[in-house]
């Protein structure tokens, strides 16, 4: 039996995947947690063979707290750049899209239990890309905006006019596909650009 710990955000998703895995003869779900702070205690108590976790949940866990347990990380493509911290030569990590089908997750669990690689090529390429769509100046403007600075304060901090800052914010919104400044900050943060 492959002892599996599920660490997923959202009771519906957690319950649905647990239900699907329960039908498999060789997989036993030994624990279900929905928060990052509960993962390390569950790993210590249950000694799973594989952890299946949302990127958001597992990011909050210090890697040493997972021991040598392989982790199958489920990530949304827009958050792929945040996977960089998960790629580590000292532990076995699998990476799949968060919308992967149940059979793909089941196969991923089995492969990780055998210490075989499990990777979604598009997610890995996106995670390793060193560039985003924003210029360095746009990144500076958006970083200050994300910290709560109004246009006038961003302009003074960067030695720009208010109009130039507004122009940068407009270009940023178009580049990331956002409708508002707040949405641009959120989307760029999720993508790892700021």
Buried (B, 14 or more C-beta within 10 A) or exposed (E): EBBBBBBBBEEEBBEEBBEBBEEBEEBBBBBBBBEBEBBBEBBEEBEBBBBBBBBBBBBBBEBEEBEEBBBBBBBBEBBBBBBEEBBEEEBBBBBBBBEBEBEBBBBBBBBBBEEEEBBBEEBBEBBEEEEBBBEEEBBBBBBBBBEEBEBEBBBEBBEBEBEBBBEBBEBBBEBBEBEEBEEBBBBBBBBBBB
